[in-house]
């Protein structure tokens, strides 16, 4: 346990000391001397961000509900706190028992964003844990990782002892049970890795070697340990009603990114948007029942005191019984003034009846994602919405008194032209016109339209994994073209930093050789790379130059259709042939209809939704 006097002294000097003290409502403090396995859940960003992550609350309560196991939390300290910790030689600690993280059996990182990888190294460094897995001994924790970015784990393969590929509600306890038994039998570190790799969904990087061709592409991945599988199949929960779901959440002492109950209503997506990695990796769709969602919502609101319930999924309006669910939730919570919110709205599936139910408690701004400015490009990406959908939906919400609308787009999508780019402006202006073309007496509120454009990054396990990312100079040209055309004060235009998106592209599409780049960037001072004020683009370029790494080889290069990808050893269920077929359909501007209209033969065997929508 760390020195309490030292900690108290520095907490008086830092911004938001409540980030570092624990003691929140619904947190769990166990006697670490009495538990068999100690697990530290590590979120590689600050407390304010990490405490809004639903996965943290699930795994935290899942483990702590087991008497013999303990889960405690650790976040990246903000720069002021880190400076004081290093100055006073205070190692990184968990919030619950203020225990040094190096004394835990497991450090479990969640991989939400590629640009958080230097923070993983910073956490290890602050915790006095060797950065490279090959340098860790029997006394060091096992460093593991999971989350959305695990579908290409190779860029951080040198730092992680093993990865969990897929959904973690079942496999987490399987791992801890296996470790407890292994520990009781006096087994060593490598012996445990040889046992845990037998579980479906486990990838141990040190059990494989990569052979490269002369052109620097991958020739093959070779097993060097007999127990390692040739293909790692993702773990998937079949029944969301019976799976573990927390009935309480830790209530932070300070404001966080999302101060609300987050309720998962289903996993997966049937639309097949070609840019969307989650839409492929979380297939097939699986729903929680209305009664189960309402039951959990009641318990979570009671245990937290939150006044808003957010229904979480990739596309919430696609829940098959959404109107019934919303009606039951409103019936349950209206008198308590608990509001319901729906993130991830699709313009084509939005229902005015659902909107009317939600507004019974409170209104907020609404967010929609057309993604592309023209119908042609929306067909390329298989977005499946039309301008008519936009007109109908926006007209509905203006009828109901909404006046704040956010529209999300991407720049740099495959086959994009200047006409497509300027279509973003046209759609934003169309929304404005739909408001002001109404009779004056029918206009409610003060119109505010925000059009935000992200720079597209082609991700693994999507039909666009073969395309090259748009170059940075071209991103800037398109951004400035659009910015100069949007001159109406009612429309605000935001855009992402192309430099940051370029580095995201390098890492997201990278192979194991990029571990050296991430390590060198960290050694040169990079951390909090996802924060614009801390992102050191020139430092990343210096690190690439020093190591002879060509960023364009990873980010901007178009891939041959027969190329072996760094992530090909992972089996997500969706076949590479299906993704290739969708790539060809995209280039031909052909759409693919929703899975609910009939099976598209994506490769998933025994799909749990087959026949549900027929």
N, C-alpha and C positions, 0 to 999 in steps of 0.2 A: 504494500500500500504506500502511496506517495506521501510526502511530508505535508501535513495539513497546514502547518504554519506558513510554509513557503507559498502554498497554493492560495491561502487566504490573503496573503500580502499582494500577490500579483492580480488577484481578482478585483481588487479595489482600483486597479489602474486601467483595466481593459474595457472596451466597448461591449455592452451586453454580457455581463458576467453570468447571467442565467443560462447562457449556452453551455456552461462548463460545470454546473453544480448538480444536475440530476434532481431528485426529490419531487418530481412531478406527480400529479394525480395519475393513478393506475400504473406507475412504474413498479418494478418488482426487484426487491433487494434480498438476495439469499446469502446464507453463510457459505462462502466459497470453500471452506474447509470440509463441508459436509456433502458437497455434490461430487458426482463421479466424473462429469465432463463439463468443462467451462468453454463457452462459445462467445466470442466478441463479434457482434454485428458491426461491420465497418462501412460507413457511408463516406465516400471520398469527396465530400463537400461540406459546407458549414451546416450547423444544427438547423438553421432556419429553413434550409432546403430539404435536408434529409428527413426531418420530422414530418414532412408532408408526403413521404413516400409510403404507399400502402403496403408494399412488400415488407418493409421494416416491421410494421405492426403485426403482420401475419406471422413472420418467422420468430419475432420476439416472444409473442404469446404462445405460439406452438411449442417452442422449446421450454419456456418457463412453466408451462402446464405440466411438464414432466418433473416429478419430485427429484430425480437424480441428476438433472441437468440444469444449468444456469445459462441464460443469455443476457449479456450486458451490451451497452451501446458505446460506440466511439465515432466521432465525427472529425473532419479536418478542422483544426483550430484556425480562426482567422489570423491574419498576419500579425496583428498586435499581440495576441496571446502566444503565438508561436515564438515571437522574439523574446518575450519574457521567459517562456519555458526553456528555451535554449540558453538564455543568459543565466538562469538559476539552476540549470541541470535538472529540470523536472521532466521525466519521460512521459510519453503520452499514456493516458489512463482512460478507463471506462467511467461512465457517469454514475453507475449504481454504487459500486464499492470503492471507487477511486483506486482501482487496482491497475498496476502497470500491465499494458496489453501483452507484454512479452511473457507474462505468467499464465496466459490462457492456452488451452489445448488447440483451439481453432481461432483463426481470424478469418471471418467470412466477408468478402467484399461484394457489393452489388455493382454491376457494370452497367450504368445507365447511359453513359456518354463517353465516347472515345477521348474527348479532351479532358477527362478527369484522371487519365492514367498517371500523369506525373504526381497527382495528389496521392495515389496509392503508394508510390515510392516515398513520398514525404511522410505518410503515416507510418510506414515501416521504419523509416529513418528516425523519426521522433520516438518510436517505440523501441529503439535499439535492437532491431531485428534485421538480420542480413537481407539485402535487397534481392539477391539472386537465390533461387531455390537450391541450387547446387552447393551453396555455401552454408546452408542451415544444418544444424546438428540435432541430436536427440532432445536437447533441452529447449529447442525453439518451437513455436507454434506451427501448426500446419496452416499454410496460407491458401485459402480456397476462394473461388469466385463464381458468380452466376449473374443472371440478368440479361437484358436484351442484347448487349454487345458480345455475349458469349458465343454467338453464332459465327463470329470469327475471333477466336481466342488467341490466334498466333502472334499478334504484335506484342502481347505481354506474356507469352509462354515461358520466358526465362524467369519470371518473377513468381509464378503461381505454382503451387505444388499439385493441385488438381482443380478441375472445373466441373461444375454441375450444369449440364446442358438440358434445358427445358424447365418444367415447372417444379417447384421445390417443396410443396406441402407434404409429399410422401417420402421423398428421398432424403430429406434433411434428417429425419429421425432414424432412418435406416443407417445413415452414415454414423450418427452418434451411437446407436446401439452397437454397431460393428466396432467402433473405436473403444467403447467401454469394455467389450469382451476382449479385444486385442490387448488393451492396457492391463486388464486383470491377468492375462496370460503371459505378461512380460514381453510382448512383441516389440520389435523395433520399428523405426519410421518407414524404411523401405518395405518391410514385411506388410505393414498396414496398407501402403499404397498398392501392393500387389493384390491385396484382398479387396480393397474398395473399388479398384478398377473393374472388378467383376460385376458390380452393380450397373444396371442399365442407366445410361446418362452420364457416366463418369469418364472424364478425359484426363489422363496424366501425361503432360507434355514430355517429361523426361524419358518416357517409355518409347519414344519415337525419334527417328532421325529423318531429316529432309534432304533429298538429293536434287540438285538444280541442273538445268541444261546450260549450254554455253550462252544462250540469249538471256540468262538470268530468270527465266520462268521455271516453275517447279516441274521436275521430272517425276518424282514419286515420294510418298511418305512411307517409311519402312518401320515396322515394329522391331524393337530391339529387346523387348521383354515378352515372353510367351503369353503371359496372362492378359496382355493388352488386346482389345478388339481391333479388327481392321476398320470397322465403322462404328461410330458412336451415335446411338439412337437417342433422340431427345425423349425426356420423360414427359408424360402427359397425364393429367387428371381427367378421368372419364366422367365422373359424376360430381358436379359442383355442389349439389345439395348435401351430399354426405361427406365431402372433403372438409378439412379443418378450416373454419372461418372464425376469426376472433370476435368475441362479444364485448370487448372493451378496447380502447385505444388510449395510449398515453396522451395526456393533455399538456401541451407545452406551457411553460411559464411566460413565454414571450410570443409575440406575433410571428407566425411562420408564413410560408408562401401560400398554403391553403389551410385556413382555420375552419375545418368542417369535417363531418363524417364522410368518408369516402366508401361507397358501397359498390362492389363489383357485381354486375348483373349477368354478364356472360363473357366468355372468352372466344376469341377467333373472329373471323369476318368472312362473309360470303361474296363480297363484291369483286375481289381480284384486281384492285388498283395496282398497276404494274410498278409503281415507284415505292410501294409500301412493304417494307421488310416484315413488320409485325403481322400484316395481313396474310403472309405466307407462313411464317414460323409459328404462329399461334393456331393455325388450322388444326382440326376442323372446329366449327362453331359448337359451343356447349353452353347451355343456359342454366341459371338458377331459377327455381320455381318462384312464382309470385309470393306464395306464403312464406318461403324461406327468406326472401329478401326483406319482406315486411317484418318478420320475426327478428332478424339481425338488426335492422334499422332501429326498431324499438329499443333493443338492448344497448346499442351503441349510443343512441341519443341520451338514454337514461344514465349511462356510465360516464359520459363526457360533458353533457350540458351544452353541446353545440346546437346552433340554431339553423343549420343548413345541412342537408343530405345531398351529396353529389353522387349521381348514378354513373358509375365508371364502366367503360368498355371502349372498344375501338370505334364503335358507331352506335351510340345508345338508342337512337330511334329505330334500330333494326331489331330490338328485342320484340319477340313475337306477341307478347301480351302487354305491351307498354302502356296502353290506355288503362287497362285494368290495374296494372301496378301503380301507375300515378294516382288513379282514383283512390285506391286503398291507402296509399301513403298520405294523400291529402286528408282523407277521412280520419286517419290516425293522428296526424300532426297539426292540422289547421288550427285547432283551438289552442295549441301550444306555441303557435307562431313559428313553427319550424318550416323553413322553405325547402323546396326541392329544386335542384339544378341539373341540367342535362348538358354535359360537355360533349364534344365530338358529334355535332349535328350534321347530317347530310341534307342538302337542299331538297333532294327528291323524296325523302322519307319523312319530312317534317309534317306534323299534323297540327292543324289549328285547334282541334279538340284537346290535344295534350297541352298546347300552349295556354288555353283558357284554364285548364286545371292548375297549371303551375302558378299562374299569375294571381291565384286566390290569396296567396300569402305575400309575395313581393315580386317586383320586376327587377331585372338586371340587364346588362347588355347581352346581346346574342352574338355568337361567333359561328361563322360558316366558312367552309374551305372549298371554294371552286377549284383551287389548285392551279388552273391555267386560264388564260384570258380569252381563248378562242375555242369554239366547238371542235375544230379539227384537232387541236392539241389535247383537249379533254378526251377525245376518242383514242389518240395515241397512248395516253396513260391509262385508258379504260376507267375513267372517273365515273362515267355513267350518269352525268347530270347535264341538263340543257339550260340555255338562257331562259326558256319558259319556266323551268323549275325555279330559277332565281326570281323571276318576276312574280310568280304566284306566291312564293314563300314570303318575300319581302313585302308584298302588298298586304298579305295576311297580318304580318307582325306590325306594320304601320296602322292597320285597322284597329289592332288591339292596344295601341298606345305606346309601342316601343319606338325609340328614336335613336338608339345607339347600336350600331352594327359594325362588327369587325369581319373583314374578309381576308382569308389567308391564301397566298399563292406561292408558287415556286418559279424561280428563274433558272434557265439552263436545262430545262427538260429536253430529252432527245427530240430532234427535228425542229426545235423552236426557231421561229423567225421573228424579225422585228414586228411584223403584223401581229403575231401572237403576244409579244411583249406589250404592245400598245393596247391590246385587248383588255389588259388588266385595268388600264385607265378607263376604257369604255364601260366596263362593268361597274366600276366605282361611281362613275358619273351617272350610269343608269339607275343605281340605287338612290342617288341624290334626286334625280328627276322624278322617280316614283314617289318620293316624299313631297316635293314642291309642286307636282302636277295635281295634287289633291286640292279640293276646296280648302280655303284657309281655315275654315271652322273645323275641318277634319284633321288638321295637323296637330299632333300632340307632342309636346316636348321640344327640345332643341336638337336638331339633327346633328349627329356626329358619325362620320364614316371613316373607318381606319382600314387602309389596304396595306397589308404586310407581305413582304416578299422574302422568302428564304432562298438561299443558293442551293440548288439541287445537288445532293451527293448520292451517286449510284451505290447501293448497298448490296452486300452478299445475299444470296437466296431471293433475289428478285429478277424479273425478266430483263432488267436494265443492268445486271451485273457485268454484262459484256461491253457496255458503252463506256466511253471516256468522259470524265467530268469536264465541263466547260472550263476553259482557261480563266485565270484570274483577270487578265486584261479584258477579256470578252464579258465577264460578269460585270465589271465596272462600266463598260460601255453601255450595256443594256440597262443597268441601274440608272445611269445618268440620263439615258434616253427617256426612260419612264418618269424619272423625277422632274425633268424639265417640262414634261407635258402636263403634269398634274399641278394646276395653278389655283384650283378652287379652295377657298379657306375652310369649307365644310368637309374637305377630304384630306386626311392626314396619311402620308406615305412613309412607311418604315421599311428598312431593309437590313438584312444580316451582313456581317462583315465577310466579304469574299476571302480574305486572308485566313480567317478562322475556318471557313468552309473548305478551303484548300487543304489545310492541315488535317481536318477531319477526314477528308477524302483519302489522303495519303495513308492515314492510320487504319481507317475502316476497311480499305481494300488491300492492306498490307499482309506480309508474311512474317515468319519468325525472325527474320533479319532486322526487323524494326524494333525489337527489344533493345538493341544497342543504341538506336536513335533516341528512344524514350528515356533510357538511362542517361545518355549524354546530355539531353535537353534538361533533365532534372539536375544533373551535376552543374549545369551552367546557370541554374537559378529559375527554371520554369516550374510553375505551379499555378493552380487556379486558372488554367488556360481557357476555361469556358467563360471567365469574367473578362470583359473587354479591357478593363483598366489594368489587368495583370497579364494579359496575353502578350508574349514577347515573340512576335513573328520573326524578327531579324535573328533572334537567338536560335530559333528552330532551324532557320536557313543555315546559320553558322554550323550547327551540329550536323546537318546533312552534308555540308561541304567537308567537314573534318572527317567524316566517315565514308565519304564517297558514295552517298546514297542519293539517287535521282528521284526526287519527289514526283516528277511527271510520269515516271515509269509506273508508279502505283496509282496516282490520282487520275491523270489525263489520258492514259494510253487506252485505246480500244483493244479489247481482248479477242483473241482468236476463239472461234466457237469450240475448238477441241482443246483449249488450254486447261490444264489442271489448276484449279484454284486452291488457295491455302486452306479454304474451309470445306473442301469437297469430302473430307472424311466424316463430316457430320451428316446424319440422316434426319431430316426434319419431317419426312413423310412425303413432302412434295418432291417430285422427281426433277432432275436436271433437264430431262427431255421436255417436260411440260413447260418449264421456265423458258427453254429455248424456243418452243413453239409460240409462246406468248410474246417473246421478243420479236419474232418474225411478224406476228400479227400486228404488233405495235408499229413497226416500220411501214407496214402496209396500211396503216390507219384503220385496222379492223378491230371492232370491239368484241369482247367475250361476255356473254350474259351471266347474270348472278347464279351462283351455285344452287340457289333455291328454285331456279327454273329448270333444273336438271343437272346431273353430275357432269363435270367437265373433265373427268379422268385425270386429276392432278397428280395422282400417284398414291394418295392416302388409302391404305387398305382398311376395310371394315370401318368406314367413316361413321361416326356415331350420329351424324345428322342425316344420313342417307334415308330417304323416305319420309322424313319429318315434314318437308314442305311440298311434297308431291301431291 
